[in-house]
C-alpha cells in the first residue's frame, strides 16, 4: 500500500545510479501546483472557512511521470507540514481499486493508531479524519481510480494538504483543478536519455536523439526503456532506434519501445517477464519469479536484476530482494500472457507460485517451534532455498512480504479454480501470522483471511470450514465490541458444525453463544447455553472442558446475583479441576469462589478460601494470580478491621508484581473469570502434511 516511488522524471520505472534520483523538468507544472496551494478556494472567496483539506490533482497516463511529479512536489513543500507525509496507493497494478477500508487502515497504522479488526469502511475513514483533524499533514494518494476513493479519505481540516494522482479528473470533489501531464520538454527528455546512454551518443548525433524523443513523444516511461535498451547495446545507434520506432507506427510510444525491448530478450527471460503479470499486487521476489517460470531461485534473481537494468521493473527499497511491476508495464505484460500462453499454462504457473508460497509460510511457522523435535525434523527435510536462518529472519520476511501474501490469498480465492491451494495458503498464513505477531496484533489481517475462508467454504459447500471461519470471525467481532454481530456468527457456526457433524465446532459454538449472551447482560440465556455445551462435553468425556464450563455457568449466576448457585457451581468446578490435576485452573476457581463468598457477605469464608487459592497459585507458579489474590486478601482484611495485616499483603503483592516485571511480564491486570481461551479455530480440513 505504501508507495516508495523513485523521484525521477520518468516513468515510474527505476533509475540506475544514485544521481538519477534528481528530478528532471516539469518546472511549469511544479510552479502551478505550488501556486495552487496558496490560491484562495471557493469557500474563502465566499467568506467561509474551508471545511476540508485542499486537494491538488496531478492527472496523466501511467508512465507519464505523474507519481514522480507528485513526489517532487511533496519533497519541496513537506517542511510546511509538521506532522509529516502519509502515502497510499489506491489501485493495484492491474487497475483494481483498493477498498477504502484497506487504505484507511494502512494510513491509521502509519499514524500508529488502532485499527479494529473487521471495522467498516465508514468507521475507519471517520477514524482517519478524526486523527488528522488536529494534525498538519501532507497526504499523497497515488493512482486514484475515482473520486469516491479520495473523497472518503479527505481530512476535515484546511491545515492538511492532499496530493492526488489519477488518470483523469476527479469529478465530484469541489475546487480541484487538475494539472494534466503531457510529454517532457525536449531538453529534459534528452537529459533523461543521457543518464542511460552517456553523453557521447547523444552529443554526436543530436538530431537523431531529438528524433527519438519525438518518436517517444517525450513520454518518460518510453524514454527510460529506450535509454536502457541503448545502454545494453553500446554499438547500437540512436538513429537506428528512432527509425525502428518510426517504422513500427502502431500503438503508443510506450508499447512500441516495450515491444522492442521484449523481443530482444532470450525466450526464457521473455517468458518469465510476461508471467510476472500474475505476481500478487505486482510485488515480485526471486521465489515468486522462480515458481512462476519453473526455474531456480538464483536464475530468477539474476533475471529480475536484468529486468531492472532494462527499466522493466522497479527495485523496491527493502532489506530483502523485492521488485515491483510498474503500473504502466503491467497491462502490456497481461496482454502478452493472453496472446502467448495457453490458459492451462497460466493456471499451472499460478499453482506453482501458490505451492511455493505455502511451503515458505510453513517454513516460516515451523522455525518458531524450536522446542519440537518433529518440527526440527520437518524443517531439515525442506530444501535449503525454503529455509530461514533464524526466527527473526522469518518474521522479517513475513512482515515485508505481507502485502503480497494477502494479495495472493485474495487472488487465489477470486480465481475459483485453485480452491484447494487457496485453503492451504490461508491456513498456513494464519498460522504464520499468529506464531510471529500474535493473534491480537494480526487481528485486522486475520479478519480478512477468515472472510476469504468463509467465501471458499460457502462456494465449495464445506460446512466444517464454514464453521471454523464463522467462529474465528465471531471471536474477532467480540474482541472489538461488536457482540451482537458475534452472536449472529456463533449461531451460524453452530448450524454449520451440526451440518458437518463436528462435535468440536458445535461445542465451541454453543459456549461462544453463551459468552456473547453473557456480554450482552442476558445471564439466564448465557447459563442455559453454557449448560447445553456442558451436556455435550460430559457426553464425550471431555473432562477439562466440562470443568471450565461449570465455572462459566457459575460466573453467569454471579453476574445475575444468584450467589448460592454460583458458589455451588464454583465448588463443582474446583472438584473437577482437582480430579483432573489442573493446579492452575484449580487456583483460579478457588479465587472466584472467594470473590463470590465476599459478594455474598461471608468475608471470613472468603478469607479462608483466598488463602487456599494462594497456596495453589504458588504451586502453579502463577505470579500474576498470586499478586491478585494478595490484593484481594488485603481488601478483605481491611473490611474486617485488620489494616496492619492488609498492609503486609499489599507489600507482598507489590513484590510479586515487581518480580514479574523483572522477568519481562506485563503489569498486573484484574483477573477476569470470563476471559475465554485464545483459541483460533483451525481450518481443520486442510492437508495433514501442512
N, C-alpha and C positions, 0 to 999 in steps of 0.2 A: 504494500500500500504506500509506503513512504518512497518518495521519488528522490533518487540520488543522481539526477541528470548532470551531465558534464556541460559546463558553460562554454561551448564552442559556438561558432557562428552557425555551424552547420546543423546538423541534421537530427540531432538526437542520436547520432551514431557516435562511435568512440574516436577520441584523438589518439595520437601515437607518441607524444612526448610531453614532458612536463610543461613546456612553454605553450603548448597548444591549447591550454585551458583559457588563454586570453581571448576575450570576446572580440568578434570582428563585426564591423559595420553596424547597421540599424541605428545610426546616430539620430536620424529624424524621428524614428519611432520612439526611441527612448526619451527624446526631448518632449514629444507629445504626451507620452504616458506620465512623465514626471509633472508636466504642467496640469494634466488631468487630475492629479491628486489634490492640487490646490484649487482646482476650479470649483466655483460655487455651484452646488447642486440645486435642483428644482425646489427642494424644501427650504434651503437657505434663501433663495430668491423670493420666496413667498413669505418669508419671515418666520418660518417654523424651524426648530432644531431637527437636524437629520436624525431619524429614528434608528437607522441601521448603518452598517459599515459601507463605505464607498467601495464599489466594485469596478475594477479595471479589467477589460476583456481583451485578450490577445487571440485573434482568430486567424487560422491558417490551416492548410492541409498538413497531415502528418509528414514530418521530414522537412518542413519549411523553416525550421529553427524556432518554432513558437515557444517550446519549453526552454530553449537556451536563452531567448529574449526575456522570458519571464524570470528566469533565474538571475540574469544580469540586472534586471530592474530590482529584484529583491535584494541583491547584493548592494546596490547603490543606495537604497533607502532603508535598509534593515536597522541602521543605527537610530532611526527615529522611533523605533518600536521597542520599548524597554523589555517587554515580555517575550521577545524572540519571534521566531518564524515557525509556523506549522505547515507541513506539506502533506498532501494526499493526492493519490491518483484515482480518478473517478471512473475509469474504464479499463477493462482488461485489454491486453494486446490485440485480441480478436474483435474488439469493439463492444463487447458485452458490458453494459453499465454495472458498476459496483453498487450493491444496495446501500442506501443511505445509512442503515444501522451499522454496517461494517465500517464505513468511513468515519461516522461519528465515534464509534468505539475506538478506532485507531487513534483519532485525534485526542480523545479523552485519555487514552493510555499514554500518549505523548506528554500530556499535561500531568501525568501521574495521579489521575483521578480514578475512582472506582467505576467499573463498567459492569453492572449486574448481569449475570447470565440470563439470556432469554428476554431481555428488556426490549420493548417495542421500539420501532424506528422513531416515532414521535417523542417517546420518553428520552431516548438517547440524544436526539437532536436538541431537545429542550435543555437537557443537562449540559450539553456543549455550549449552547447560547448563554446559559446561566454562568458557566465557568468563565466565559470570555467577557461577560458584562462589565467586570471591574478590571479588565486587563487591556493593555495596549499592545496588540499582537498583529502580526502580518500573516495572513493565511494564503498559501498558494494551492489552488485547486487545479490540478493538471488534467487535461484530456476529459473535460466535462462532456457528457453525452447530451444533456438537455438542461433547461433552466430549472426544472424541479429539483435536480440534484444540488445545484448551487444554492437555490433559494432556501432549502431546508437547513443549510449549514451556515447561513449568514449570521454573524454576530449582531445582536441588537444594541450596538453602540457605535457611534461615529468615530470613536478612538481607535478602532481596528480598521485595517485595510485588507480587502480580498482581491487577489490577482487570480483571475480565472483564465484558463486556456481551453479553447474549443475550436471545432472545425467551422463553426458558423455563429451567427448571432444567438444570444440567449433571450429570446422573446419572452416577455413576462416579468423580467426583472427591470424595474424602473431606473431611469437615469444612468444607463450604461451605453457608452459609445465604444464600439469595437475598434481596436487597432488591427487592421487587416494586413496580413503579410503577403508580399509577393516575393520575387527573387531578390538576391543580394545585388548591391551595386557592383559594377564591373571591377573596381579596384579591390573591394573586399573579397569578391569571388576569386580573383587572381591570387590574392594572398592566401586564401584557403587552399587553392591548388598547390601553391608554392610550399606550404607546410608539408605536404605529402611527397612532392616530386623533387624538391630542392629548387633553388632559384635559377640554376643554369638552363634547365629545359624550358622554362617559361621565358627567360630573357632572350634566348637565342631565336625564338620564334614567337614573338608577342602576338602576331596576328592569328596564328594557329591557336594560341591559348585563349585569345578573345573569342575565337570561333567556337572553341569547346565550351566556354562559359555561355555563349549564345545558345548552343545546342542543348545545354542543361538548363537554360532559362534562368540561370542564377539560383537554381534550387539547391540549397545546401546539402541535402542528403545525396542528390545525384552527383554533385561536385566532390563530395567525400569519397563516394565509391569510385568515381573516375580517377581521382588523385591516388587512391590506394591501388587501383589496378595498374596505373602507370608506375607507381613506386615499386611494385612487384616485378616490373619489366623495364629495367633500366635502358634497354635498347629500343623500346617502342617509342615512336614519335607521337608528339601531341597532335600533330596534324592528322596522322592516320586514325587516331581515336575519334577526333572530331568528324572526319569524313565517314567513318563507320557508323557513328550515331546518326549522321545526316541521312545516310543510305537506308538505315532501318526505318525511319519515318514514322511508323505506327507506335501508338502508346505514349505514355507520359515520359518526360525525361528520366525520371527515376526508374520506371520499368525497363526502359531501353538500356540504361547503364547496368542495372541489376542483371538483365538478361546476358549482357556481355561477360560480366564477372562470373555468373553462374555457369555458363557454357565453357568457361576456361578452367573450371575445376575438374580434377580427376573424378571418375564415376563414383567411387566410394564416398568421397568428400561431398559430392553434389547430392548423393542420396541422403547422407547424414544431415546436410544443411536443410533440405526440404522437410525432413522428418521432425526438425525442431519446431515446426508449426504445431506439433502435438504436445509440446512441453507445457505443463500446467502453469498458468499465469505468465507464460513467456519466460520463466526462470529456468535456466539450464545449469547443471553441473556435470562433471565428467561421467558420473554414474548414469544420469539421465540420458546423455548422448550415447553412451556405450550400450545401454539397454535398448534404446530405440534403433540403433544401427546394427546391433548384434556384433560388436567388436570389443576389444579390450579397453579397460579404463584409461590406460596410458595412451593408446592410439586416439581415443576420444578427446583426451585433454590436449594433445598436440593439435588435433584438427580444430578444436574450439579456439585455441590461441591463433591459429592461422586465419580463422574467420574474423577474429578481432582485428588482425593486421589488415585484412581486406575491407574493413569497415562494415562487415555484415552483422556483427554482434557488438554489444557493448559489454565491457568488463565491469562487473559490479564491485564497488569498493567494499570488500569483505575479507575477513581472515581466511575464509575458505574460497577455493576457486569457484566463482559463480559468474554467470553471464546472463544478459537479458536480450531477448529478441526485440529490436526496436519496433514500435507500432507501425512505422511506415513499411517495414520489411515483412511483417507477419502476413498480410493479405497476399503478398507475392508468393511467399512460401506455401500458403494454403492452396493457392491456385495451382502450383506445381504438383502438390501431392494429389490433387483431384484429377489432374490430367496424366500423371506419370506413374501413379501407384494404384494397384488394384485394392478395392475395399478390404479384401481378406488380408493383404499385406499390411495395411494400416492397422487393422484390428490386432494382428499379431504383434506389431510394434508396440501398440498400447498395452497389450497383455505382458510383453517383456518388461516394459517400464514399470507397470504396477507390481509385477512379481519382484523385481529388483527393489522397489521401494518397500514392499512388505518385509523382505529379508533384512534390509537396512534398519527398519524400525524394530524388528525382532532383535537384531544385534544391539541396537541402542538400548533396548529394555533389559536384555539379559545381562549386560555388563554391570548393571546396578545390583544384580543378585549374586554378589561375590561370595556370600556365605554358603551358597548352594552348590554341592559337587555336581549335581545334574546340570545346573546352569553353566558351570565352568566347562563341562564336557561338551555341551551344546555349542558354546562359544568357540571352543578349539576345533570343533568339527566344521566350522564355517570357513569359506575361502578367506584368505588374508585380506583381499581387497574389500571385504564386507565388515571387517572387524574394526573396532575403535580402540585406540591405545589406552584410554582411561575413561572412567565415568564422566569426568569433566569435558573431555573431547566429545563424547556422545551427546552431552547436554548442549554444548555449543553448536553442534551440528543440528540438533533438533530445533534450537531457537532460531538459527539462521535460515534453515530450510522450512520453517513453519508456514510462511505464505504459500510456498509451492506445494507442501504436503496437504494443506487444507484445500487448495485448488484441485489437487489430484483426486481427493475424495469427492469433491463436488462434480468434477468431470466424469469420474467413474460411475457415479450414480446416474448422472444425466444420460450417459451413453446407453445404459439399459441392457447392453449385451454382455457385460462382463461383471454381472452381479456377484458371482462367487468371489472373484478377486476383489471387488469393491468391499464386500463384507469382511474379508480377511484384512484388507488395508485399514478399514476403520477400526477393527478390533485391535490391531497392533498399534495404531495411532493413539487410541485411548489409553492403552496400557503404558506406552512410552511416555505420554504426557503426564499421567498420574505418577509414574515412577520418578520422573525428573523434576516436575514442577509442583506436584501435589494436586489433589482434587480441587481445592478451593481456588488456587492460583490459575488453574487451567479451565475453570468452570465455563467462562464465556465460549471458549473454543469447543469444549466438550458438548455444550448445549447444541451447537450447530451440527456436530458429528452425530449425536443421538437422533436429531431430527432426520438426518440423511439415512441412518439405520432404519428409522421408522418408515421412511418412504420406500426403501427396498423391501422391508418386511411386508408392507401392505401390498406392494406390487407383485411380490412372489408368493403371497399367502403363507407367511411363515409366522404362525402365532407365537411361538416361543420367543423369537427375536423381537416380535412386536411387543410382547410383554416386557422384555428386558429394556427396550428403548423407552417405553412409557414409564417404567419405574424410575429409570435414570432421569428422564425429563421431569417427572414429578418431584424427585428429590431436589433437583436444581431450582424448580419453581418454589418449593417450600423454603429452601435456604435464602431465597431473595424476597420472601414475604408474600409471594403470590399463592397463598394457601388454598384459596378456592380453586384456582387453576390446577394446583397439585392434586386436589381431591378428585377432580374430573379425570386426570391422568391415571391415578391409582385405581379408580373404579374400572376404567377401560383396560388397565393392565390385569385386573382380576378376571375380567371376561376373557382376555386373550390367554391367560395362564390356564384357565379351566378348559378352554378350547384345545390347548396344547396338551392337556392332561399333565401339566408340570406342577407338582406339589410345591416345589421351591418358590416359583413365581407367584403361585396362588397365596401361599402363606405370607410371603413378603408383602404382597399387595394388601392383604387383609390387615396386617399390622400397620402398614403405611396409611391406610384409610382411617384406622383408629387414631393414629398420630395426628392426622390432619383435623379430625373432629376435635381432638384434644386442644389443638392450637386455636381452633375456632370457638372454643368455650362450650362445646356440646359434650359434656362429660359423660352423660349416660350413653350416648351413641359410641363414644370412644371406648368405654368399658365393654360395651356389647361387642364391638369389632375385635378388641383385644381378646375377648373370651372366645370368639369364633376361631381366631388364629391359634389360640391356646389349645382348643379341642383338636385341631389338625396336627399340631406339633406333638401332643400327647399320643395321638393315634399312631404316629410314625415313630414314636420312641425318641424324639429329639429333645433330650433332657436339658441341655444348656439353653436352647431357645425357649423351652417351656418355663424354666426358672426366670428368664428375663421377662417373659410375658406376665407372669404372676406379679412382678414388680411394676410393670406398666399398668396393669389393672389397679394395683394399689395406688399408684400415682394419680390415676383418674379419680378414684374415690377421695384422695387427699384434696385435690382441687375442688371437688364438689362439697367438701366439708364433712364427708362421712368418715370420721376418724376411726371409728370402731372397725368398719370394714377394711379401711386402709391398713390398720395395724395387723389384722388377720392376714391380709394379702402379703404384707412385707414379711411376716413370720414364715409364711409358706415359702416365699422366695428364698429366705435365709436358709431354711431347711434343705431346699433343693440345691442351693449353691454349695452348702456344706457336704451334701451327699455326692455332688459332682466333683468335689475337691477344688473348686474355683475360689481361691482365697481372696483375690482382688474383688470379685463380684460379691462375695460374702461380706467383705468390709463395707462396700458401698450400700448394700441392702441394710446392714446394721445402722449405717449413718442415716439413711432415710427413715428407718423405724424410729430413730431417736428424734428426728425432726418432727414426725407425726405425733409422737408422745408429748413433745413440747407444745405443739399446737393444741393437743387435747387437754392441756393443763396438768400434765404429770411431769413436772421438772425433775423430781428425784429419779423416776424411772428413766427419763431421757438421759440423765447424767450417767447412770449405770450402763445403759446401752451404748452411750457415746464412748465411755472408757473401753468397753469391749471392742467397739469398732476401731479405736485407735490401735489396739493390740493387733487386730487382724490386718490393718493397713500397714503396720510396721513389718509384719511377716511378709506382706505382699510387696514391700519396698516401694509403696506408693507415697512419695513425699508430698505431692500436692494434696492428696486426700488427708494425710496426717495433719498437715497445716490447717486445712479447712475444719477438721474435727477439733483441733486445739482451739481454734477461734470460737467454735460453737460451744465448747466446754466453758470458755471464758465468759461468753454471753450468759449461759445458764447459771454459772456461779455468781455472776453479778446480780441476777434476778433473785437468787437465793440468799443474797446478803453476805457474800464472801469475796470482797474486792481484791484482797491480797492474793488468794489462790487464782482469781481471774487474771491478775497481772502476770503471774508466773506462766500460765498457759499462753497468754498473748506473746510473752517473750519467747516461749518455745516455738510458737508458730512463725515468728519473725526469723528465728534462727533456721528453721527448716526451709523457709522460702529463700533465705539468703544462700543456703547450701545449694538449693535447686538452681538459682541463677548462676552460681559459680560453675555448675555443671552444664550451663547452656540452656537450662529450662526457662520457658517464659514465666512472667509474673503470674501469681496465683489468680484464679478467676473463680467465681461462685460455681459450686458443683450443681449440675443440672441433672436430676434423676431421669428426665425425659429425653435427654440427648440420645439420638439414635446413632447406632454404629455407622461409621462412614464406610458403607459397603456398596461400591459401584457394582451394579448388576452386570455380570459378564454377558457378552454376546456368545452364548454357550454352544451354538451350533456351528461355530467356526471350526476350521480344520484342527484336529488334535495336534498336528505337527507344529502349529504355531504356538 
